[in-house]
Amino acid sequence: MKRLRVLHLVDDTTAGGVMRVIEHISSSRDMSLSAVHSVRVVTRGSLATSRAKADVIVSHLSVSWRNLPVFIALRAANTGSALVHVEHSYTERFVAINVKHRRRFATLLRTTYALFDRIVAVSHEQGRWLASRSFAQPEAIEVIQSCTDMSAFRKLPECKGPARIIGAIGRLDRQKGFDKLITAFRQCGNPEIELHIYGEGSEEETLRACANGDPRIRFHGFASDPVKAMSAVDAVAMPSRWEAYGLVAIEALSAGRALLVGPVDGLKDHAARGATVVCGDTVRDWSRAIGKLTDGSAVSRPPADHVRAGSPESVFAKKWDELLLSVTAGTDRHSEKKYAA
C-alpha cells in the first residue's frame, strides 16, 4: 500500500513538548508504516502559498489574528490536500486567565478551525471544552493525547516509599505555577525533603526570590536530558495554571514516579493513569498534598502493568493512523472534488 505524504508545519522550534512530539512523529517506526512524515519550519505570520506536495498538511502553528491570513492562503492553495490543525496551546483555563475580549477570541478560533478538516485536541479535557463552546463541530474534533518515545523512562528503576525529592520540570514561566509550588513547599517543615527545579525562563529571578535561600530548594537549569532529570527525583509536581496536556506527566508516570497535578485542563487526563489530582489549586492545597506525598500517608503511583507496558506510543500511532486514513478517504468537506467545480 502506498504511504501517505504528510507535511507538518511548525512556527515555534524552541525546546519543549511540541517539538519533541513532532520529532517523535517524524522518527517513529510505527508511524512510518502508513505515512511519510516531513516537517517544514515556517516564519510566524508568513507562509508561501504554493501547492504543497502532501496528501495531508498538519498545522502546529499558532492561532492568532496575525496568522489568520496565513491559514486562509494555506487552504486556498491546497484544496486537494486534507488539512489538520493540532491545538497545542489554548484551553479553558488559558482563556479564563489570559483572554479579556472573549467573544473576539471565540470568533478567531471558529473562523480558523473552519478552514480545517480536523482539529486535534491533545487531551480529553481540551476536546470537551472545544466542543462545548462550539469552536468546532464535534465530528471534526479528534482527541490524540500527546506522546513521545517513553522507552527510556520505562527503564528507570521505580521509586518506592515516601518521596524525598520532588521534581518540577519545565519552562520557568508563570503558566507552570512553580511560584505556587515553591511557596507551598516552604510551608512544609520536613527538613529531609527537597524540591529540585529543572528549567530556564523569564521567571527564574522571581522564583529564586520566592525560594528565599531555602537550602532544600535547588535550581538545576535547563534539562538537556529529561530522562536523567527524571531519574534524580522520586516524584513530580505539576501545579500549572493552564495546561493543554502536559508531556512531563506521562513521562513521570512511565518512569513509575508519583505525580501530583493541578485540577486544570488536560492535567486531569492523567488521573486515569495513576496521577494524584490535588483537590484544590491554592498554596494551602498544594502544601497539604506535598505533606501527604512525603510522609507516605497518601502515595499514589501509576500501575506498572498499565503505563509501563508501552501503551501510550502505540495508542498515539494508532490514533494518528486512523485520523490520516479518515481525512484522505474522500468524504471530508474540503475534498478536491468539491473545489474542482
C-alpha positions, 0 to 999 in steps of 0.5 A, a space after each residue: 500500500 502506498 504511504 501517505 505524504 504528510 507535511 507538518 508545519 511548525 512556527 515555534 522550534 524552541 525546546 519543549 513538548 511540541 517539538 519533541 512530539 513532532 520529532 517523535 512523529 517524524 522518527 517513529 517506526 510505527 508511524 512510518 508504516 502508513 505515512 511519510 512524515 516531513 516537517 517544514 519550519 515556517 516564519 510566524 505570520 508568513 507562509 508561501 502559498 504554493 501547492 504543497 506536495 502532501 496528501 495531508 498538511 498538519 498545522 502546529 502553528 499558532 492561532 492568532 489574528 496575525 496568522 489568520 491570513 496565513 491559514 486562509 492562503 494555506 487552504 486556498 492553495 491546497 484544496 486537494 490536500 486534507 488539512 489538520 490543525 493540532 491545538 497545542 496551546 489554548 484551553 479553558 483555563 488559558 482563556 479564563 486567565 489570559 483572554 479579556 475580549 472573549 467573544 473576539 477570541 471565540 470568533 478567531 478560533 471558529 473562523 480558523 478551525 473552519 478552514 480545517 478538516 480536523 482539529 486535534 485536541 491533545 487531551 480529553 479535557 481540551 476536546 470537551 471544552 472545544 466542543 462545548 463552546 462550539 469552536 468546532 463541530 464535534 465530528 471534526 474534533 479528534 482527541 490524540 493525547 500527546 506522546 513521545 518515545 517513553 522507552 527510556 523512562 520505562 527503564 528507570 528503576 521505580 521509586 518506592 516509599 515516601 518521596 524525598 525529592 520532588 521534581 518540577 520540570 519545565 519552562 520557568 514561566 508563570 503558566 507552570 505555577 512553580 511560584 505556587 509550588 515553591 511557596 507551598 513547599 516552604 510551608 512544609 517543615 520536613 527538613 529531609 525533603 527537597 524540591 529540585 527545579 529543572 528549567 530556564 525562563 523569564 521567571 527564574 529571578 522571581 522564583 529564586 526570590 520566592 525560594 528565599 535561600 531555602 537550602 532544600 530548594 535547588 535550581 538545576 537549569 535547563 534539562 538537556 536530558 529529561 530522562 536523567 532529570 527524571 531519574 534524580 527525583 522520586 516524584 513530580 509536581 505539576 501545579 500549572 495554571 493552564 495546561 493543554 496536556 502536559 508531556 512531563 506527566 506521562 513521562 513521570 508516570 512511565 518512569 513509575 514516579 508519583 505525580 501530583 497535578 493541578 485540577 486544570 485542563 488536560 492535567 486531569 487526563 492523567 488521573 486515569 493513569 495513576 496521577 494524584 489530582 490535588 483537590 484544590 489549586 491554592 498554596 494551602 492545597 498544594 502544601 497539604 498534598 506535598 505533606 501527604 506525598 512525603 510522609 507516605 500517608 497518601 502515595 499514589 503511583 501509576 500501575 506498572 502493568 498499565 503505563 509501563 507496558 508501552 501503551 501510550 506510543 502505540 495508542 498515539 500511532 494508532 490514533 494518528 493512523 486512523 485520523 490520516 486514513 479518515 481525512 484522505 478517504 474522500 468524504 471530508 468537506 474540503 475534498 478536491 472534488 468539491 473545489 474542482 467545480 
